[in-house]
């Protein structure tokens, strides 16, 4: 890029740097302190499209999902005070799931900072624990380089959100601006070739190997390498919630999700192995259920880009620190091809005995139909709770970056904003938002955004008229004391969608659901389906917190 000095004000510099970084879509909500930036955005609306959400939280979730689908840095805007605080949940969500995002807020003028001015808040201080890095821009001269650095930090190493807070006076002040080519991030590894060689020798001498892959595999675009490793070792592979799609659900080596709501094949298969190869996973409590009982008498190899994750939640015998794709590319040639059909057959055998009623209006049948119709190629966004677990378990994912869900933070209200960002990111894909009625009502105002931009998202509400996951815990562990979890109140979601000009359907039977969903797919316009299911539908298997991963509850009896 040719270096040519020009004089620009702060707002012009913000937009210029965004264009340098290849930003084409932004989600946000304007306000007083960020008006100058929005004025400059207006002048560049042919280059950057802005999506006005109904709430700043929706903008942050949309930017987060946009990043998950594209692998690029997502961007959101918010004004000062309550505008800035409204994005905190979205920023924290991106931080917990290691999503590259840049949140740009504007604050009161520098002369008014620290004086309890109107709509002033220390958003940098508030978000410090939930950002990879954040900035308060101190002068116009440093603005451009801070923004450039923010984008680089967001995507390098273990990705994460970066917040840049700009005092309003800096958006009007002027300085010389020199265009620059964005600094390219090149994935690397800290471990040595000798470390990789040692691990390869251990793998080649192991008998029953079990592979566990987490979201880091998708972040590093290492799905191809993971699938090659699985095939070469003839080993079963389980995925965490964040890694669904890293291996196709139809892959003969795939055992399903692992953890608190993992499959029998995954949870029991891991316990039957003598070596665990864990790639791109932080071993969260929802995976471990009990750290002290997760691994016993097995060799653990942990591959992850973040050295802080090594031996944090469980101990490992060998650690390979670096980008998963880079490490697997170095490791694969050193792995000897093998066959171990007996162990794979044993692991898949743990799932025998599971039966389902194929005629029932159940989450399994609803999501299975969605999967069949879309051939596993849609982008699925979820809320949090039972709907999330059902979507992870029952939809057949064939590609990475197609399950967009709130993993670490577990943010109810995530799904609708996320569906917006997903559809903007992948205009040629079907986007299905699977929701629970409790989560959906939190940010249902984003129906206005979906309607205005005519985003052909299909929202499927698994409506059990309760906070389903909390009720499930109350059933199992609180002697059915359903304290404040029954949602015997409005709104009528069909009427609500209609009020926003969105096609709406009510389904009380499986046939009604199939008809409604097929119609929505065929029409290709925004739609909402209120699918009524039984209040006592549960997610099984389930492992009680603190219990060993193989101690699964499979029913109420």
N, C-alpha and C positions, 0 to 999 in steps of 0.2 A: 504494500500500500504506500503510495507516494506521500512523503511527509511535506505538508503544506500548512504553514501557520495561518490561522484565521482567528478573529476575535469572536467569541461566543459567550452568551450568558449561561448560567448554571443549568437552566431548563433545557437549553439547546444542547448542552454537553451531555446531559442524561440521555436524551434521545439519540444523539450521535454515537455514544458508546454502545447503546443497545443495538443499533444498526451494525456497528462494527462486530458485535458478538453474534450476529445472525438472528436476532430476535424478530419473530414475525407475529407473535401472539402474546397478548398481555391480559391479565384478569385483574379487575380492581374496582375501586369506588372513589370518586373525587371528594374533595373537601377544601376548606379555605387555604390551608398551608401548602397544598400540592397543586393549587390552581395553575401556577405558571408552567408546571410540567405538563398538565393536561392541555393547556393552551398550545404548547409546542407539539404535543401528540396529535392535536387536531390538524396542525399544519402538515403532519406526516402520516395521515391516516391511510394514504395509498401504499405505505411501506410497512406499517405495523397496525394490525387490527386489535382493537381493544374490546374486551367483552365485559360489559357492565353487569355485575352480579347483583343479587338482591341484598347481599350482606357481605361484609369483608371476609368473614370466615369462609363463605362459599368461594370467594376469589382465591384464598390461600389453598383450599382443598383442590380447586380446579388447577392451579399452577403446579401443585404437587403431583396430581394425576397426569398432567401433560408431560411432566418430566419422566414419570414411570413408563409411559407409553412410548415416548420418543427417545429416551436416553439423553435428551438435551437438558439444559437448565431451564426450569420453569420460572416465570416472573410474575409477581403481583405488586400492585400499588395500593397504598392506603394513606389517608391523611393522618394528622396528629391526634393525640388524645384517644377518644373511644374508637376512632377508626383504626389506629395502630393496635390498641389492645384487642380489638376484635379479630386480628389475624394470629394472635398468640397460639391458639389451639392448633391452627393449621401449620404454623412454624414448628411447634413442638412435635406434631405428627410427622412432619418431614424429617425432623432430627432423629426421632426414634427409629425410623425406617431407612435412614441413610439416603435421603432423596436430595438431589442437587436442585436448589431453589434459591433465587435472590428476591428478597422482599425489600422494596424501596418505599420508605415512609418519608414524609416531610414533617418537620416540627416547627414550632414558633421560631421567630427570628432569634438569632444568637443573643441579642441584647435582652431578650425576654426569658431566656432559659434560667431555670432555678428560681423563678419569681412567682410560681403558682399562677402563671398566665392562663388565659382562656384556652382550653383544650391542649394544655401542655402536659406531657407525661414522659418520663424517662424510659422510653421504649427499649433503648439499648441495655439499660440496667435490668429491665423486666425480662428480656429475652436472652440475657447472657447464659443462663444454664441450658437453654434449648436451641442454641445456634452453634454452628461450627466456628463461626467468628462473627463479630458485628462491629459497626463503625458509627461514630458521630462525626460527620464531616466538619472539620474546623475551619477550612478556608476554601475559596473557589479554586485556588491553584492546585489543590490536591484531589479535587472531585473526580476528575477523569480517571486518574490512576487508581483511586480507591474502588471505583466501579469495576474497572478491569480486573483488579485483584480479587474482588468479590466473586466474579464469575469463575476465575481460575480456582480459587479455594473451594467453591461449591462443588466442582467436578473432580478435583484431584484427590488421589488416595481414596480413603473412605469418604464418599460424597456426603453432603449435608447442606442445610440451609444457611445462608448468610444474610444478615440484615444491614442495610445502609440507611441511616437516618440523616436527612439533609435539612438544616435550618432554612426557613423560607427566604431569608435575605440572600443566601448563597444561590438560590435559583434565579435571582435577578442580577447579581453581580457578574462582571465580565472578566475574561482573561484570555490569553492565547490558548488556542486548542490545536494540538498536533495529532492527526489521525494515526493510529497504530494498528498493526496486524495482531489479532488476539494470540496470546501465548498458548501454544498447544500442549496439552497434557499427554505425556507418554507413559502408559502403565509400566510398572517395573516390579522388582522383587528385592527384598532385603536378604533372603536366605541365599546360601551359596550353592554352587553346582554339587559340591560334596554333600551338603545337607540333603539335596534331592536324590542323589545317588544312594545315600544311606537309607532313606525312606523307601526307595524303589526296591532295595534288597529285602527289607522287612516285608513289604507287600508281596514280593515274589515267593517268600517262604511261608506266608500265612495260609491257613486252610479255609475257614469260613469267613469271608469278608462281607461286611455290610457297609453300604455307602449312605451317608446322610448329607443332603445338600440344602443350603439355605439361600436367602435372598441375595447374598453376595455373588452367587453364580450368575444370576440374572443381571445384576449391576455391572459385572465385568464382561458381560456378553460371552460367557463361557459355557453355554448350553451344549454347543457342538462338542466341545472337549469333554464335558461331563458324560455325554451319551457314548462317546468313544471309549472312555475309561470303563464305564459300566459294562459295555459289550466285551471289551478285552478281558476283563476280570470275570465275566459271567456271574456277576454279583447282583443281588437285590439292591434296589435304591429307594429310599424314602425321601420325601421332601417336606420341609417346613411349610407353614402357611405362606410365607413370603416367596417361596420358590416354586409354587405351582406353575406348571408349564415348562419348567426347565428341562423336564423329561416328559414326553407325551404320556398322557393317561392310558394310551393304548399300548405303550411299550411293554413287552413281556417281562421286563425286569422291574417295572414300577410296582411298588407295594402300597402306595397311597401316602396320605399325610401321616406325620408322626406326632406324638405328644398327648396332651390332655384329651383331645378328641380325635386321636389318630386311629388308624385301622388296626385290626388284630394282627395282620401280616406285618405291619411296620413295627408296632410296639413289641410284639413277641419275637419277631425276626431279629431285631436288634439284640435282644437278650440271649438269643441262641447263637450269636456269632462269637468269634474269638478275636476279630479285628474290626474296629470302626474307623472308617475314613470320613472325616467331617470337613466339608468344604463350604466356606462362606456363611457360616452360622455362628451366632453368639451364644448358643445354648441357653435361651431364655427359660424362665420358669414354666412357661406353657409347653415347652418341649421336654424339659427335664422332669417335671412334676415333683421329683425328689432327687436333688443333686447327689446325695449320699448313696442312693440306690440305683442311679441311672446306669453306671458302668461297674461291672465286677468281673475280674479275671479276663479282661480283654485288653489288647493293645489299642491305644487311641492315637490316631494321626490327625492333627488339626491344621487345616490350611485356611488362612485368613489374612486380609490386608492390614488389619489393625492389631498391632502387637499387644495392645491393652486387653484384647479378648483372650489371649493365651493364658490358660490356667486361672481364669477369672471365676467362672461358674463351675467348671469341672477340670480336673487335671488331665493332661495329655502326655503321652510318652515322647512324641515327636511333633515339632512345630515347624511349619513352613510359612514364613511371613512374606506376603506379597500379593499382587494381583492374581486372582484365581486362574484367569485365562493364561497368563504368562507362565505360571507354575505348572499347570496341567500340560501345556505345550512342551515344557522341558521334561516333565515326568513320563509322559506317555511312551516315548521311544524306549524307555528303560524298563517298561512293564512287560513281562512275559505273558503272552496270550494263554489262557487256561480255560478249562471246562469244569464246572461244578454243578451239574444238573440236579444232583440229589439235594443239595442245600437249598437251591432255588425252589424246588418242588416242596420241600419241607416248609419253607417260609410262606409260600402261597397257600399251603394246606391249612394254615392257621385260620384262614377266612372261611373255611367250610362251615356249613350249618346256618349261615345268614339267609333269612327268608324275608321277602317283601310282598305286600299286597299290591299288585299292579293296577288295580281298579280304584284304589283309595285316593281321595283328595289330600295327598300328603306332600311334604317338601321333596321327598325322593322322586316322586312321579312328576311333580311340577318342573323341577330342575332337570330331570332326565329328558323331558320333552323339549325344554329350551336347548339342551345340548344336542339332541337329535336333529332338531330343525336347523340349528346354526352350524351343525357339523363340527362343533368344538372350536370354531374359528372366530367367535365373537369376542369382544372385550367385555368382561364381567366386572362391574363395580359392586361393592357391597357396603352395607352399613355394618354395625358391630353387634355380635350376639349370636343367637341361634342361626339367623339368616346367613351370617358370615360363614359359620361352620358347615352348614348345608351346602352353600355355594362352593366351598372349597372341596368338599367331599364328593358331591354328586355330579358336578359339571365335568365333562371330559375335556381337559385342556390339552391342546396339541402344540402350542407355541408359548415361548416366554413373553412377558409383558402383556399378558391378557387377563390376569386376575389383579385387579386394582383394589386393594383393601388396606384398612388401617390395622397394622400388625402390632407394633410395640405400644403405641398409646391407646389403642382401642377406643377411638373417638366416635361415639354415636353422633350422627349427623354428617358423617364424612361422605356417604355414598352419592348423594345428589350432586353436590359440587364436583365430586370426582368424576361423575358421568359427563359433566359438561366439559371438563378439561380433557377427558379421554376422547370425546367425540370431536372436539376441535383438533386434537392431535392426530386422529385417524379418521378423516372424513369419509373414507371408503369402507369403514368397518361398521358392523352392527354393534351397538353398545347397549347392553342390558344391565339395568340397575336393579339388583336384588336387595330388597329392604325388609326390615321388620317395621311394624306399625309404630312402635315406640321410637325407634331411631329416626324414621322418616319424618315424623311430625316436627322434629327439632329444626330442620332446615327446609321444610316443604315450600317455603317462599321462593326457593330457586326454581320452582315450576315456572315462575315469571320469566326467568332467564332462558329456560329451555324453549318456552313458547315464543318469545320475542325473536330469538335467533333461529327458530324453526329447526332445532337440533333433533334428529329422528331417534331419540333415546326412548327405549321402552322400559318403564319402571314397573317392576313386579313386586307388589307388597304382599309378603307372606303374613297375612293379618290374623293373628291368634288372640287379638284384643288383650294382650298382656306384655309385660316386659319378660319375654320368654326365657332367656337364660337365667335371669334372677329368679323367676318362678321355679325353674328347674332345680336350682340350688335350694330354694325354700322347700320344695317337695322332698328332695333327697336328704337334706341335712337340717331342716328347721321344722320338721313335723307338720308340714303343710300350713304354716302360718304365713299367709300371703299378704304381708304388710306392704301396702302402697305399690303393688305391682299390677293389679288388675286395671286395665284401661277401658272401663265401661263408660266411654264418653266419646264426643266427636273428635275430629270432624268426619263427615262422610267423604271419603277420599275420592269417590266417583264424582260427587258434586263439586268438590274442590278443584279437581282437574278440569272439569267442565268450565268452571269460573275463569280459569286461565286460558281457555280455548284449546285444551288438549283432549284428544280422543280418550275416552275412559270406558272401562268395562268392569263389570262385577262378575266374579266367578265363584259359585258355591259347590260346583262339582268338577271333576277332572275333565270331563268332556267340554264343559263351559269354558274352562281355562284354555284347553287346547284350541278351541274355536277362536277365542279372543286373541290368543298369542299369534296364531297363524294369520289372522286378519291384520293384526298390528304389523307383523313382518311384511306382509304383502303390500300394505298401504305405504310404508316407509315414512311415516310422519310421527311426531311426538305422541306417545301413548302411555297410559297408566292402567294397570290391571290390579284391581283389589281382589286378591285371591284369599278367600276365607278358609282357614285351616283350624283344626282342633286346638283348644287352649292348652291341652296337656301333651302336645307333640314335644318330644325330647330329642336331644342330640346324643346318640350312642354310637360307639362306646364312649365312656367318660372315665377319666381317672381323677379321683379326689385329690385335691391339692395336698402335697406332702406324702402321697403314697407312691409306691414304685410304679414305673410305667407299664408293667405287665399286670398290675392289679386293676383290671378294668371292670366298671359297672356296665352291664349290657342291657339291663331292663330294670323296672321298678321292683320286680319280684326276685 
